[in-house]
Amino acid sequence: MRAFRADAGYVGRSIAALKLYLTLVVSQEERSAPGLPIVLSYERIAALSGLSDPLICSGKKALLDQGLVTTSGERQGRTIAYRLCGPHAPADLAVLPHGPRDGGRIAALHALTCRKAPHLAVLKIGLLLRAGADEAGIAALDLDAAAQLTGLSHVKVSAALAAAQALGLVEPGAERAGPAERRVVRLLPLT
């Protein structure tokens, strides 16, 4: 996740890549078994995620460059077959809780703009939490580990967690015994 940077020249592409990745994960759950291709058009991705065609294209390139997805070429109507890959995919995000979407939108992704660096931090922390959540959606976030994995400062990790809560992506979970630098949250479905 450190490769997705908040520098002025990278933030939009990084956010687009992570929004596209979440869109693919949700779409895989709805349409096919893990490991099978996810066939989506640019139009469908735009409707789900709120990304424009240029941002879909740059996000796709960033995911390809990082080895998180592969594609099997563009088909008629700008439809592409994607396949999730990488060191832990799709197992770590095999169950991404999501609810019904009005009008085919993933509202949480539409709420995150590609122009704000704090939204990149929310996406990074959200993916980290989802990868480490148990079956009940409970995840413990160690601030030191999160900072190291994401390239964010402790302050930005805490701010991203607060922003994720404000966006309705997480809620405080039952506190477990442990270090003070650990936050426990319950993941809420993407809707």
C-alpha positions as CSV (number, residue, x, y, z in Angstrom):
1,M,0.0,0.0,0.0
2,R,3.0,2.3,0.4
3,A,3.2,2.4,-3.5
4,F,-0.1,4.4,-3.5
5,R,1.2,7.8,-2.7
6,A,-0.4,11.1,-1.7
7,D,2.1,13.3,-3.6
8,A,0.4,15.9,-5.8
9,G,1.2,14.0,-9.0
10,Y,0.0,10.6,-7.6
11,V,-2.9,11.1,-5.3
12,G,-5.7,11.0,-7.9
13,R,-4.3,8.0,-9.6
14,S,-3.7,6.2,-6.3
15,I,-7.3,6.9,-5.1
16,A,-8.7,5.8,-8.4
17,A,-6.7,2.6,-8.2
18,L,-8.0,1.7,-4.7
19,K,-11.6,2.6,-5.6
20,L,-11.3,0.5,-8.7
21,Y,-9.9,-2.4,-6.6
22,L,-12.7,-2.3,-4.2
23,T,-15.2,-2.1,-7.1
24,L,-13.6,-5.3,-8.5
25,V,-13.8,-7.1,-5.2
26,V,-17.4,-6.3,-4.7
27,S,-18.2,-7.2,-8.3
28,Q,-16.4,-10.5,-8.0
29,E,-18.6,-11.4,-5.0
30,E,-21.7,-10.6,-6.9
31,R,-20.9,-12.2,-10.2
32,S,-18.3,-14.9,-10.0
33,A,-16.3,-17.2,-7.7
34,P,-12.9,-16.0,-6.4
35,G,-10.2,-16.4,-9.0
36,L,-12.6,-16.2,-12.0
37,P,-12.5,-13.2,-14.3
38,I,-14.6,-10.2,-13.4
39,V,-16.0,-8.8,-16.6
40,L,-17.0,-5.1,-16.3
41,S,-17.4,-2.2,-18.7
42,Y,-16.0,1.2,-18.0
43,E,-19.7,2.4,-17.8
44,R,-20.5,-0.1,-15.1
45,I,-17.3,0.7,-13.1
46,A,-18.2,4.4,-13.4
47,A,-21.7,3.8,-12.1
48,L,-20.4,1.7,-9.1
49,S,-17.4,3.8,-8.1
50,G,-18.0,7.3,-9.4
51,L,-14.8,7.3,-11.4
52,S,-14.5,9.0,-14.8
53,D,-13.1,7.1,-17.8
54,P,-9.6,8.7,-17.5
55,L,-9.5,7.8,-13.8
56,I,-10.6,4.2,-14.5
57,C,-7.8,4.0,-17.1
58,S,-5.1,5.4,-14.8
59,G,-6.4,3.4,-11.8
60,K,-6.3,0.2,-13.9
61,K,-2.7,1.0,-15.0
62,A,-1.7,1.5,-11.3
63,L,-3.2,-1.8,-10.3
64,L,-1.5,-3.6,-13.2
65,D,1.8,-1.9,-12.3
66,Q,1.5,-3.1,-8.7
67,G,0.5,-6.6,-9.7
68,L,-2.8,-6.5,-8.0
69,V,-4.9,-7.3,-11.1
70,T,-4.4,-8.7,-14.5
71,T,-6.6,-8.1,-17.6
72,S,-7.3,-10.2,-20.6
73,G,-7.8,-7.4,-23.0
74,E,-10.5,-5.0,-24.0
75,R,-13.7,-6.4,-25.5
76,Q,-16.5,-4.8,-27.4
77,G,-18.0,-1.9,-25.6
78,R,-14.9,-1.2,-23.6
79,T,-15.6,-4.3,-21.4
80,I,-12.6,-5.8,-19.8
81,A,-12.0,-9.1,-18.0
82,Y,-10.2,-8.4,-14.7
83,R,-8.6,-11.0,-12.4
84,L,-7.6,-10.1,-8.8
85,C,-4.1,-11.3,-8.0
86,G,-1.2,-10.4,-5.8
87,P,0.3,-11.9,-2.7
88,H,-2.9,-12.4,-0.7
89,A,-5.7,-11.8,-3.2
90,P,-8.4,-12.7,-3.3
91,A,-8.3,-14.6,0.0
92,D,-7.7,-11.6,2.3
93,L,-10.7,-9.7,0.9
94,A,-12.7,-12.8,0.0
95,V,-15.7,-11.4,2.0
96,L,-16.1,-7.7,1.6
97,P,-19.4,-6.9,3.3
98,H,-21.7,-4.8,1.2
99,G,-25.4,-4.1,1.1
100,P,-27.8,-3.3,-1.6
101,R,-27.0,-0.3,-3.7
102,D,-29.6,2.2,-4.9
103,G,-29.1,2.8,-8.6
104,G,-26.1,0.5,-8.8
105,R,-23.8,2.8,-6.8
106,I,-21.4,2.1,-4.0
107,A,-22.2,5.3,-2.1
108,A,-19.1,5.1,0.1
109,L,-16.8,5.1,-3.0
110,H,-18.8,8.0,-4.6
111,A,-18.2,10.0,-1.4
112,L,-14.4,9.7,-1.7
113,T,-13.0,12.1,-4.2
114,C,-9.8,11.6,-6.1
115,R,-8.6,15.1,-5.2
116,K,-8.2,14.8,-1.5
117,A,-5.1,13.1,0.0
118,P,-7.0,12.3,3.3
119,H,-9.4,10.1,1.2
120,L,-6.4,8.0,0.1
121,A,-5.6,7.4,3.7
122,V,-9.2,6.3,4.4
123,L,-9.0,3.8,1.5
124,K,-5.6,2.5,2.7
125,I,-6.8,2.0,6.2
126,G,-10.1,0.6,5.1
127,L,-8.4,-2.1,3.0
128,L,-6.0,-2.9,5.8
129,L,-8.9,-3.3,8.2
130,R,-10.9,-5.5,5.8
131,A,-7.9,-7.7,5.2
132,G,-7.5,-8.3,9.0
133,A,-11.1,-8.5,10.0
134,D,-12.7,-11.7,11.5
135,E,-15.9,-13.2,10.3
136,A,-18.0,-10.8,12.4
137,G,-16.3,-7.8,10.8
138,I,-14.2,-7.0,13.9
139,A,-10.7,-5.7,13.2
140,A,-8.0,-4.5,15.5
141,L,-5.8,-1.8,14.1
142,D,-2.3,-1.4,15.5
143,L,-1.2,2.1,14.8
144,D,2.5,1.3,14.5
145,A,1.9,-1.6,12.1
146,A,-0.6,0.5,10.1
147,A,1.8,3.4,9.8
148,Q,4.5,1.1,8.6
149,L,2.4,-0.8,6.0
150,T,0.7,2.3,4.6
151,G,3.4,4.9,4.8
152,L,1.2,7.2,6.8
153,S,2.0,8.9,10.1
154,H,0.3,7.9,13.3
155,V,-1.7,11.1,13.2
156,K,-2.9,10.4,9.6
157,V,-3.8,6.8,10.5
158,S,-5.9,8.1,13.4
159,A,-7.5,10.8,11.2
160,A,-8.3,8.2,8.5
161,L,-9.9,6.0,11.0
162,A,-12.1,8.9,12.3
163,A,-13.0,9.8,8.7
164,A,-13.9,6.2,7.9
165,Q,-16.2,6.3,10.9
166,A,-17.7,9.6,9.7
167,L,-18.3,8.1,6.3
168,G,-20.1,5.1,7.8
169,L,-17.4,2.6,6.9
170,V,-16.6,1.5,10.5
171,E,-17.9,1.9,14.0
172,P,-16.0,1.6,17.3
173,G,-15.9,-2.1,18.3
174,A,-15.9,-3.7,21.7
175,E,-12.6,-2.9,23.3
176,R,-10.3,-5.8,23.8
177,A,-7.4,-5.9,26.2
178,G,-4.2,-4.7,24.6
179,P,-1.9,-1.8,23.9
180,A,-3.2,1.7,23.9
181,E,-1.9,2.1,20.3
182,R,-4.5,-0.4,19.1
183,R,-8.0,0.5,18.0
184,V,-10.8,-2.1,17.6
185,V,-13.5,-1.4,15.1
186,R,-16.4,-3.2,13.5
187,L,-16.5,-2.9,9.7
188,L,-19.8,-1.7,8.2
189,P,-21.0,-2.9,4.8
190,L,-20.2,-0.9,1.7
191,T,-23.5,0.5,0.5
